[in-house]
Amino acid sequence: MSGGALDFGIVETTPENRHQTETEIPGFPTTDITHPNIRFQQTRSLPHEMKRTDSTPVRYVRDEQSGYKSKLDRDGRDKQWGFRKLSTRENPLVIFTLVTQAVVGAFIALFIGPMFGLPLITPTTNPIAWQVTLFSLIGIQTIALVLSTLHLGRPHRFYRAFNNLRYSPVSREVAGVAVFYNLLGAYGVLSSLPVLSEWFSPDLVSALITLTGWGGVISGLIALYFMHRIYRIKARPFWDHWQVLTSFYGNMLSLGVLVAGVSSAWVLSVSGQTITGTLPTLGIVVIIGLVAEGIGLFFHARDCQRRGGEGEAAHYMQTTDFAFAYLTRNIGLVLSVVIALMLILFPPSATTELVLWSVVASIVLITALVGRGLFYALVVPTTMPGAFFWKNPGLQEHARDTGMAEMEQVGVLADCH
């Protein structure tokens, strides 16, 4: 007896005692994701225009040829600061992504910088400072990984993230970060413990240090690429843009290089060593990272408005609900570039230069935190999961403002992480 797989496909015949064979309703997942397809039984036709039930400014307008299309619903909302709304349930991911990008950038700067003659701390010239700096990077990366793991629905099942390397960007990101983290740890141990050369051949130890160093550089860059791929999904138009790539690698250059450069400069300055050329040279890399992020943000804002729908709605919220936070982020980017450029063109005295570069690092950090908060707070999905109740951001905000969230039966967390 031969067997075969059943494929019901799409049945367009109206069943008995049914009125319609509608396959799509605005705000619901498309029906091409499953076989046999879902049918929505209705007794009346849908109106020409519909609005979402959540608080996002999106409306659906029917096109006779292609069905319903999502469009921006300008509701005249006021401009606000929006800093309180930047804190979302995705806060652990804000910390994880920024820390990982900064650690990758800092490690690359510390590993490659001395090869170009930059006076940075090294295991031979500043062994204690080197150990403190390197193991501090490992420590904050560990904390970021713990926060990311606890953010999972079932943290004790974290190992399942490795199960789909063939198709899942999440699995690839987890694997990439894990490889980078382990190579960073191995490099730290090998380069910080010269006693190993007494137990093994010096040539072997040197080869392992070089191997783990370059492996950390390559795996870190690959991990950030897969990290960006997680957000390139059509169901989140605000994320589905190449600006995510410029933001992640831009933060790697700006945050990471500033961490490595400023920390090295302070150590060298305290120990009485020269820091001439260190910060201005690294400052060029910082500017490249900031400019790359700025270019991505410019085209992202333009393309969101041109694309329309949920992407345009997210940008509209960015210029209304988060208007002044958005302005703060943009001013921070421009101000960081201007100050860094002035310090490169007109370098002051060593002490003043070090202080001003530390100020630049603080501005870049605050700017990155606000920008990453906007990245997670503004995304508008193409579907409305639970939009009538618990996952409706309007209901959640109302419940927290009025105290309803304190009642367990409401089902809304009083505080987001």
PyMOL commands that set and color helices and strands:
alter all, ss='L'
color gray80, all
select helices_A, chain A and resi 31-33+84-86+91-116+127-150+155-162+169-192+196-199+202-229+243-270+278-307+309-318+323-345+350-377+393-402+404-406+408-410
alter helices_A, ss='H'
color red, helices_A
select strands_A, chain A and resi 49-51+58-63+67-72
alter strands_A, ss='S'
color yellow, strands_A
deselect
rebuild
show_as cartoon
